[in-house]
């Protein structure tokens, strides 16, 4: 199995043989940097999901390592948007245990963004500048992936497409 590569669409061109057809050309980027934000609903009903996520982490990282050695992960569960264990990378000592601690920690009672994960992700991404709690998380040229985990419908009150347009 060949690893999945990050594809970047270049300008489409008209097929010289069939002018009514368009040819899409993709450039394969080798070993792309990847920034992954996990935003978790930590309400009472989500206790088991944190443990399930922790158990699946080894498989997730093994597949991610097939694509990129330049990955980094942030885990956000609190209204502040600050990552639970800072930015986790392949160079983080015992990164599996660090991720486990971030996703299996105590449920956060009174967290107003429990089921508003788009809002929580926005808080996290808004704190990636210098001297902020998630500094250096968003890297130039890195592909941003967000994994939002909840057992309830999204309740941020923001259309996901509008929110996505702000960060894409």
mmCIF file of the C-alpha atoms, coordinates in Angstrom:
data_MODEL
# 
_entry.id   MODEL 
# 
loop_
_atom_site.group_PDB 
_atom_site.id 
_atom_site.type_symbol 
_atom_site.label_atom_id 
_atom_site.label_alt_id 
_atom_site.label_comp_id 
_atom_site.label_asym_id 
_atom_site.label_entity_id 
_atom_site.label_seq_id 
_atom_site.pdbx_PDB_ins_code 
_atom_site.Cartn_x 
_atom_site.Cartn_y 
_atom_site.Cartn_z 
_atom_site.occupancy 
_atom_site.B_iso_or_equiv 
_atom_site.pdbx_formal_charge 
_atom_site.auth_seq_id 
_atom_site.auth_comp_id 
_atom_site.auth_asym_id 
_atom_site.auth_atom_id 
_atom_site.pdbx_PDB_model_num 
ATOM 1   C CA . UNK A 1 1   ? 0.000   0.000  0.000   1.00 0.00 ? 1   UNK A CA 1 
ATOM 2   C CA . UNK A 1 2   ? 1.426   3.331  -1.041  1.00 0.00 ? 2   UNK A CA 1 
ATOM 3   C CA . UNK A 1 3   ? 0.992   6.128  1.504   1.00 0.00 ? 3   UNK A CA 1 
ATOM 4   C CA . UNK A 1 4   ? -1.662  8.695  0.794   1.00 0.00 ? 4   UNK A CA 1 
ATOM 5   C CA . UNK A 1 5   ? -0.002  11.956 -0.205  1.00 0.00 ? 5   UNK A CA 1 
ATOM 6   C CA . UNK A 1 6   ? -1.270  15.498 0.218   1.00 0.00 ? 6   UNK A CA 1 
ATOM 7   C CA . UNK A 1 7   ? -2.542  16.677 -3.138  1.00 0.00 ? 7   UNK A CA 1 
ATOM 8   C CA . UNK A 1 8   ? -2.593  20.288 -4.207  1.00 0.00 ? 8   UNK A CA 1 
ATOM 9   C CA . UNK A 1 9   ? -4.692  21.226 -7.221  1.00 0.00 ? 9   UNK A CA 1 
ATOM 10  C CA . UNK A 1 10  ? -2.780  23.292 -9.759  1.00 0.00 ? 10  UNK A CA 1 
ATOM 11  C CA . UNK A 1 11  ? -4.502  25.407 -12.399 1.00 0.00 ? 11  UNK A CA 1 
ATOM 12  C CA . UNK A 1 12  ? -6.788  23.265 -14.539 1.00 0.00 ? 12  UNK A CA 1 
ATOM 13  C CA . UNK A 1 13  ? -5.917  23.232 -18.231 1.00 0.00 ? 13  UNK A CA 1 
ATOM 14  C CA . UNK A 1 14  ? -7.982  22.533 -21.325 1.00 0.00 ? 14  UNK A CA 1 
ATOM 15  C CA . UNK A 1 15  ? -7.283  19.172 -22.949 1.00 0.00 ? 15  UNK A CA 1 
ATOM 16  C CA . UNK A 1 16  ? -5.691  19.940 -26.370 1.00 0.00 ? 16  UNK A CA 1 
ATOM 17  C CA . UNK A 1 17  ? -7.187  16.749 -27.865 1.00 0.00 ? 17  UNK A CA 1 
ATOM 18  C CA . UNK A 1 18  ? -10.694 17.312 -26.505 1.00 0.00 ? 18  UNK A CA 1 
ATOM 19  C CA . UNK A 1 19  ? -11.139 21.073 -25.945 1.00 0.00 ? 19  UNK A CA 1 
ATOM 20  C CA . UNK A 1 20  ? -14.467 20.542 -24.175 1.00 0.00 ? 20  UNK A CA 1 
ATOM 21  C CA . UNK A 1 21  ? -12.627 18.605 -21.426 1.00 0.00 ? 21  UNK A CA 1 
ATOM 22  C CA . UNK A 1 22  ? -10.621 20.046 -18.537 1.00 0.00 ? 22  UNK A CA 1 
ATOM 23  C CA . UNK A 1 23  ? -7.552  18.325 -17.118 1.00 0.00 ? 23  UNK A CA 1 
ATOM 24  C CA . UNK A 1 24  ? -6.915  18.732 -13.386 1.00 0.00 ? 24  UNK A CA 1 
ATOM 25  C CA . UNK A 1 25  ? -3.255  18.347 -12.473 1.00 0.00 ? 25  UNK A CA 1 
ATOM 26  C CA . UNK A 1 26  ? -2.236  17.600 -8.903  1.00 0.00 ? 26  UNK A CA 1 
ATOM 27  C CA . UNK A 1 27  ? 1.164   18.067 -7.347  1.00 0.00 ? 27  UNK A CA 1 
ATOM 28  C CA . UNK A 1 28  ? 2.006   15.455 -4.729  1.00 0.00 ? 28  UNK A CA 1 
ATOM 29  C CA . UNK A 1 29  ? 3.684   17.047 -1.717  1.00 0.00 ? 29  UNK A CA 1 
ATOM 30  C CA . UNK A 1 30  ? 6.088   14.653 0.002   1.00 0.00 ? 30  UNK A CA 1 
ATOM 31  C CA . UNK A 1 31  ? 6.119   14.654 3.810   1.00 0.00 ? 31  UNK A CA 1 
ATOM 32  C CA . UNK A 1 32  ? 3.767   17.626 4.267   1.00 0.00 ? 32  UNK A CA 1 
ATOM 33  C CA . UNK A 1 33  ? 3.574   19.357 7.653   1.00 0.00 ? 33  UNK A CA 1 
ATOM 34  C CA . UNK A 1 34  ? 0.239   18.624 9.338   1.00 0.00 ? 34  UNK A CA 1 
ATOM 35  C CA . UNK A 1 35  ? -1.409  20.511 12.237  1.00 0.00 ? 35  UNK A CA 1 
ATOM 36  C CA . UNK A 1 36  ? -4.238  18.531 13.883  1.00 0.00 ? 36  UNK A CA 1 
ATOM 37  C CA . UNK A 1 37  ? -6.653  20.079 16.355  1.00 0.00 ? 37  UNK A CA 1 
ATOM 38  C CA . UNK A 1 38  ? -8.825  17.783 18.467  1.00 0.00 ? 38  UNK A CA 1 
ATOM 39  C CA . UNK A 1 39  ? -11.764 19.589 20.086  1.00 0.00 ? 39  UNK A CA 1 
ATOM 40  C CA . UNK A 1 40  ? -13.619 17.343 22.519  1.00 0.00 ? 40  UNK A CA 1 
ATOM 41  C CA . UNK A 1 41  ? -16.956 17.653 24.218  1.00 0.00 ? 41  UNK A CA 1 
ATOM 42  C CA . UNK A 1 42  ? -16.131 16.715 27.822  1.00 0.00 ? 42  UNK A CA 1 
ATOM 43  C CA . UNK A 1 43  ? -19.695 16.618 29.152  1.00 0.00 ? 43  UNK A CA 1 
ATOM 44  C CA . UNK A 1 44  ? -20.651 13.691 31.420  1.00 0.00 ? 44  UNK A CA 1 
ATOM 45  C CA . UNK A 1 45  ? -21.970 11.596 28.547  1.00 0.00 ? 45  UNK A CA 1 
ATOM 46  C CA . UNK A 1 46  ? -18.567 11.753 26.794  1.00 0.00 ? 46  UNK A CA 1 
ATOM 47  C CA . UNK A 1 47  ? -16.474 10.007 29.464  1.00 0.00 ? 47  UNK A CA 1 
ATOM 48  C CA . UNK A 1 48  ? -16.121 6.740  27.519  1.00 0.00 ? 48  UNK A CA 1 
ATOM 49  C CA . UNK A 1 49  ? -15.254 8.482  24.237  1.00 0.00 ? 49  UNK A CA 1 
ATOM 50  C CA . UNK A 1 50  ? -12.069 9.965  25.701  1.00 0.00 ? 50  UNK A CA 1 
ATOM 51  C CA . UNK A 1 51  ? -10.862 6.478  26.594  1.00 0.00 ? 51  UNK A CA 1 
ATOM 52  C CA . UNK A 1 52  ? -11.830 5.155  23.155  1.00 0.00 ? 52  UNK A CA 1 
ATOM 53  C CA . UNK A 1 53  ? -9.899  7.987  21.513  1.00 0.00 ? 53  UNK A CA 1 
ATOM 54  C CA . UNK A 1 54  ? -6.875  7.222  23.675  1.00 0.00 ? 54  UNK A CA 1 
ATOM 55  C CA . UNK A 1 55  ? -6.965  3.533  22.706  1.00 0.00 ? 55  UNK A CA 1 
ATOM 56  C CA . UNK A 1 56  ? -7.139  4.405  18.986  1.00 0.00 ? 56  UNK A CA 1 
ATOM 57  C CA . UNK A 1 57  ? -4.217  6.859  19.116  1.00 0.00 ? 57  UNK A CA 1 
ATOM 58  C CA . UNK A 1 58  ? -1.453  4.340  18.288  1.00 0.00 ? 58  UNK A CA 1 
ATOM 59  C CA . UNK A 1 59  ? -3.224  3.278  15.075  1.00 0.00 ? 59  UNK A CA 1 
ATOM 60  C CA . UNK A 1 60  ? -3.942  6.911  14.208  1.00 0.00 ? 60  UNK A CA 1 
ATOM 61  C CA . UNK A 1 61  ? -0.285  7.922  14.626  1.00 0.00 ? 61  UNK A CA 1 
ATOM 62  C CA . UNK A 1 62  ? 0.963   4.871  12.719  1.00 0.00 ? 62  UNK A CA 1 
ATOM 63  C CA . UNK A 1 63  ? -1.132  5.883  9.709   1.00 0.00 ? 63  UNK A CA 1 
ATOM 64  C CA . UNK A 1 64  ? -0.224  9.537  10.112  1.00 0.00 ? 64  UNK A CA 1 
ATOM 65  C CA . UNK A 1 65  ? 3.483   8.647  10.208  1.00 0.00 ? 65  UNK A CA 1 
ATOM 66  C CA . UNK A 1 66  ? 3.037   6.983  6.787   1.00 0.00 ? 66  UNK A CA 1 
ATOM 67  C CA . UNK A 1 67  ? 2.122   10.400 5.381   1.00 0.00 ? 67  UNK A CA 1 
ATOM 68  C CA . UNK A 1 68  ? 4.021   12.946 7.450   1.00 0.00 ? 68  UNK A CA 1 
ATOM 69  C CA . UNK A 1 69  ? 6.822   13.063 9.963   1.00 0.00 ? 69  UNK A CA 1 
ATOM 70  C CA . UNK A 1 70  ? 6.025   16.739 10.578  1.00 0.00 ? 70  UNK A CA 1 
ATOM 71  C CA . UNK A 1 71  ? 2.767   16.339 12.458  1.00 0.00 ? 71  UNK A CA 1 
ATOM 72  C CA . UNK A 1 72  ? 1.673   18.181 15.569  1.00 0.00 ? 72  UNK A CA 1 
ATOM 73  C CA . UNK A 1 73  ? -1.473  17.854 17.662  1.00 0.00 ? 73  UNK A CA 1 
ATOM 74  C CA . UNK A 1 74  ? -3.385  20.132 20.013  1.00 0.00 ? 74  UNK A CA 1 
ATOM 75  C CA . UNK A 1 75  ? -6.204  18.913 22.280  1.00 0.00 ? 75  UNK A CA 1 
ATOM 76  C CA . UNK A 1 76  ? -8.781  21.455 23.400  1.00 0.00 ? 76  UNK A CA 1 
ATOM 77  C CA . UNK A 1 77  ? -11.540 20.762 25.932  1.00 0.00 ? 77  UNK A CA 1 
ATOM 78  C CA . UNK A 1 78  ? -11.839 23.912 28.077  1.00 0.00 ? 78  UNK A CA 1 
ATOM 79  C CA . UNK A 1 79  ? -13.570 27.201 27.274  1.00 0.00 ? 79  UNK A CA 1 
ATOM 80  C CA . UNK A 1 80  ? -10.191 28.951 27.346  1.00 0.00 ? 80  UNK A CA 1 
ATOM 81  C CA . UNK A 1 81  ? -9.225  27.132 24.130  1.00 0.00 ? 81  UNK A CA 1 
ATOM 82  C CA . UNK A 1 82  ? -5.744  26.441 25.530  1.00 0.00 ? 82  UNK A CA 1 
ATOM 83  C CA . UNK A 1 83  ? -4.416  22.996 24.662  1.00 0.00 ? 83  UNK A CA 1 
ATOM 84  C CA . UNK A 1 84  ? -4.527  20.583 27.583  1.00 0.00 ? 84  UNK A CA 1 
ATOM 85  C CA . UNK A 1 85  ? -0.949  19.360 27.273  1.00 0.00 ? 85  UNK A CA 1 
ATOM 86  C CA . UNK A 1 86  ? 0.519   21.967 24.941  1.00 0.00 ? 86  UNK A CA 1 
ATOM 87  C CA . UNK A 1 87  ? 1.441   21.147 21.354  1.00 0.00 ? 87  UNK A CA 1 
ATOM 88  C CA . UNK A 1 88  ? 2.222   17.425 20.975  1.00 0.00 ? 88  UNK A CA 1 
ATOM 89  C CA . UNK A 1 89  ? 4.744   16.351 18.307  1.00 0.00 ? 89  UNK A CA 1 
ATOM 90  C CA . UNK A 1 90  ? 6.689   13.208 17.433  1.00 0.00 ? 90  UNK A CA 1 
ATOM 91  C CA . UNK A 1 91  ? 9.521   14.740 19.484  1.00 0.00 ? 91  UNK A CA 1 
ATOM 92  C CA . UNK A 1 92  ? 7.371   15.124 22.610  1.00 0.00 ? 92  UNK A CA 1 
ATOM 93  C CA . UNK A 1 93  ? 8.722   12.639 25.180  1.00 0.00 ? 93  UNK A CA 1 
ATOM 94  C CA . UNK A 1 94  ? 6.200   9.814  25.628  1.00 0.00 ? 94  UNK A CA 1 
ATOM 95  C CA . UNK A 1 95  ? 3.682   11.564 23.361  1.00 0.00 ? 95  UNK A CA 1 
ATOM 96  C CA . UNK A 1 96  ? 1.188   8.665  23.683  1.00 0.00 ? 96  UNK A CA 1 
ATOM 97  C CA . UNK A 1 97  ? 0.899   9.240  27.451  1.00 0.00 ? 97  UNK A CA 1 
ATOM 98  C CA . UNK A 1 98  ? 0.698   13.005 26.938  1.00 0.00 ? 98  UNK A CA 1 
ATOM 99  C CA . UNK A 1 99  ? -2.183  12.545 24.477  1.00 0.00 ? 99  UNK A CA 1 
ATOM 100 C CA . UNK A 1 100 ? -3.865  10.075 26.872  1.00 0.00 ? 100 UNK A CA 1 
ATOM 101 C CA . UNK A 1 101 ? -3.699  12.635 29.673  1.00 0.00 ? 101 UNK A CA 1 
ATOM 102 C CA . UNK A 1 102 ? -5.200  15.307 27.429  1.00 0.00 ? 102 UNK A CA 1 
ATOM 103 C CA . UNK A 1 103 ? -8.204  13.274 26.241  1.00 0.00 ? 103 UNK A CA 1 
ATOM 104 C CA . UNK A 1 104 ? -8.992  11.175 29.326  1.00 0.00 ? 104 UNK A CA 1 
ATOM 105 C CA . UNK A 1 105 ? -8.769  13.879 31.956  1.00 0.00 ? 105 UNK A CA 1 
ATOM 106 C CA . UNK A 1 106 ? -11.619 14.709 34.261  1.00 0.00 ? 106 UNK A CA 1 
ATOM 107 C CA . UNK A 1 107 ? -14.872 15.845 32.771  1.00 0.00 ? 107 UNK A CA 1 
ATOM 108 C CA . UNK A 1 108 ? -15.091 19.612 32.871  1.00 0.00 ? 108 UNK A CA 1 
ATOM 109 C CA . UNK A 1 109 ? -18.342 20.617 34.543  1.00 0.00 ? 109 UNK A CA 1 
ATOM 110 C CA . UNK A 1 110 ? -19.679 24.079 33.806  1.00 0.00 ? 110 UNK A CA 1 
ATOM 111 C CA . UNK A 1 111 ? -17.801 24.363 30.536  1.00 0.00 ? 111 UNK A CA 1 
ATOM 112 C CA . UNK A 1 112 ? -20.098 26.468 28.348  1.00 0.00 ? 112 UNK A CA 1 
ATOM 113 C CA . UNK A 1 113 ? -18.550 25.228 25.066  1.00 0.00 ? 113 UNK A CA 1 
ATOM 114 C CA . UNK A 1 114 ? -19.130 21.506 25.743  1.00 0.00 ? 114 UNK A CA 1 
ATOM 115 C CA . UNK A 1 115 ? -21.243 20.970 22.637  1.00 0.00 ? 115 UNK A CA 1 
ATOM 116 C CA . UNK A 1 116 ? -20.076 24.062 20.761  1.00 0.00 ? 116 UNK A CA 1 
ATOM 117 C CA . UNK A 1 117 ? -16.949 22.604 19.240  1.00 0.00 ? 117 UNK A CA 1 
ATOM 118 C CA . UNK A 1 118 ? -16.683 25.011 16.304  1.00 0.00 ? 118 UNK A CA 1 
ATOM 119 C CA . UNK A 1 119 ? -16.574 27.836 18.831  1.00 0.00 ? 119 UNK A CA 1 
ATOM 120 C CA . UNK A 1 120 ? -14.064 25.915 20.963  1.00 0.00 ? 120 UNK A CA 1 
ATOM 121 C CA . UNK A 1 121 ? -11.865 25.281 17.916  1.00 0.00 ? 121 UNK A CA 1 
ATOM 122 C CA . UNK A 1 122 ? -12.051 28.983 17.078  1.00 0.00 ? 122 UNK A CA 1 
ATOM 123 C CA . UNK A 1 123 ? -10.910 29.858 20.606  1.00 0.00 ? 123 UNK A CA 1 
ATOM 124 C CA . UNK A 1 124 ? -7.971  27.488 20.213  1.00 0.00 ? 124 UNK A CA 1 
ATOM 125 C CA . UNK A 1 125 ? -6.938  28.749 16.784  1.00 0.00 ? 125 UNK A CA 1 
ATOM 126 C CA . UNK A 1 126 ? -7.276  32.344 17.961  1.00 0.00 ? 126 UNK A CA 1 
ATOM 127 C CA . UNK A 1 127 ? -4.571  31.700 20.570  1.00 0.00 ? 127 UNK A CA 1 
ATOM 128 C CA . UNK A 1 128 ? -1.765  30.506 18.308  1.00 0.00 ? 128 UNK A CA 1 
ATOM 129 C CA . UNK A 1 129 ? 0.182   33.758 18.087  1.00 0.00 ? 129 UNK A CA 1 
ATOM 130 C CA . UNK A 1 130 ? 3.342   34.712 19.946  1.00 0.00 ? 130 UNK A CA 1 
ATOM 131 C CA . UNK A 1 131 ? 2.959   34.827 23.736  1.00 0.00 ? 131 UNK A CA 1 
ATOM 132 C CA . UNK A 1 132 ? -0.380  32.963 23.611  1.00 0.00 ? 132 UNK A CA 1 
ATOM 133 C CA . UNK A 1 133 ? -1.142  29.552 25.103  1.00 0.00 ? 133 UNK A CA 1 
ATOM 134 C CA . UNK A 1 134 ? -1.165  27.688 21.746  1.00 0.00 ? 134 UNK A CA 1 
ATOM 135 C CA . UNK A 1 135 ? 1.723   29.614 20.192  1.00 0.00 ? 135 UNK A CA 1 
ATOM 136 C CA . UNK A 1 136 ? 3.358   28.211 17.081  1.00 0.00 ? 136 UNK A CA 1 
ATOM 137 C CA . UNK A 1 137 ? 0.579   25.686 16.479  1.00 0.00 ? 137 UNK A CA 1 
ATOM 138 C CA . UNK A 1 138 ? -0.453  27.016 13.073  1.00 0.00 ? 138 UNK A CA 1 
ATOM 139 C CA . UNK A 1 139 ? 2.578   26.726 10.801  1.00 0.00 ? 139 UNK A CA 1 
ATOM 140 C CA . UNK A 1 140 ? 2.922   28.323 7.368   1.00 0.00 ? 140 UNK A CA 1 
ATOM 141 C CA . UNK A 1 141 ? 2.392   25.685 4.687   1.00 0.00 ? 141 UNK A CA 1 
ATOM 142 C CA . UNK A 1 142 ? 0.973   23.106 7.092   1.00 0.00 ? 142 UNK A CA 1 
ATOM 143 C CA . UNK A 1 143 ? -2.355  21.435 6.385   1.00 0.00 ? 143 UNK A CA 1 
ATOM 144 C CA . UNK A 1 144 ? -4.799  22.132 9.213   1.00 0.00 ? 144 UNK A CA 1 
ATOM 145 C CA . UNK A 1 145 ? -7.094  19.251 10.164  1.00 0.00 ? 145 UNK A CA 1 
ATOM 146 C CA . UNK A 1 146 ? -9.732  19.540 12.859  1.00 0.00 ? 146 UNK A CA 1 
ATOM 147 C CA . UNK A 1 147 ? -11.358 16.587 14.551  1.00 0.00 ? 147 UNK A CA 1 
ATOM 148 C CA . UNK A 1 148 ? -14.414 17.563 16.582  1.00 0.00 ? 148 UNK A CA 1 
ATOM 149 C CA . UNK A 1 149 ? -15.794 14.838 18.848  1.00 0.00 ? 149 UNK A CA 1 
ATOM 150 C CA . UNK A 1 150 ? -19.191 15.033 20.525  1.00 0.00 ? 150 UNK A CA 1 
ATOM 151 C CA . UNK A 1 151 ? -22.273 12.907 21.051  1.00 0.00 ? 151 UNK A CA 1 
ATOM 152 C CA . UNK A 1 152 ? -24.573 15.864 20.440  1.00 0.00 ? 152 UNK A CA 1 
ATOM 153 C CA . UNK A 1 153 ? -25.303 18.069 17.404  1.00 0.00 ? 153 UNK A CA 1 
ATOM 154 C CA . UNK A 1 154 ? -23.046 21.104 16.956  1.00 0.00 ? 154 UNK A CA 1 
ATOM 155 C CA . UNK A 1 155 ? -24.502 23.991 19.000  1.00 0.00 ? 155 UNK A CA 1 
ATOM 156 C CA . UNK A 1 156 ? -22.206 26.947 18.303  1.00 0.00 ? 156 UNK A CA 1 
ATOM 157 C CA . UNK A 1 157 ? -24.966 28.802 16.520  1.00 0.00 ? 157 UNK A CA 1 
ATOM 158 C CA . UNK A 1 158 ? -22.614 29.436 13.604  1.00 0.00 ? 158 UNK A CA 1 
ATOM 159 C CA . UNK A 1 159 ? -23.083 27.944 10.161  1.00 0.00 ? 159 UNK A CA 1 
ATOM 160 C CA . UNK A 1 160 ? -20.157 25.557 9.761   1.00 0.00 ? 160 UNK A CA 1 
ATOM 161 C CA . UNK A 1 161 ? -19.447 26.856 6.251   1.00 0.00 ? 161 UNK A CA 1 
ATOM 162 C CA . UNK A 1 162 ? -19.183 30.452 7.506   1.00 0.00 ? 162 UNK A CA 1 
ATOM 163 C CA . UNK A 1 163 ? -16.878 29.313 10.280  1.00 0.00 ? 163 UNK A CA 1 
ATOM 164 C CA . UNK A 1 164 ? -14.770 27.284 7.861   1.00 0.00 ? 164 UNK A CA 1 
ATOM 165 C CA . UNK A 1 165 ? -14.419 30.266 5.510   1.00 0.00 ? 165 UNK A CA 1 
ATOM 166 C CA . UNK A 1 166 ? -12.829 32.201 8.375   1.00 0.00 ? 166 UNK A CA 1 
ATOM 167 C CA . UNK A 1 167 ? -10.023 29.660 8.750   1.00 0.00 ? 167 UNK A CA 1 
ATOM 168 C CA . UNK A 1 168 ? -9.607  28.295 5.220   1.00 0.00 ? 168 UNK A CA 1 
# 
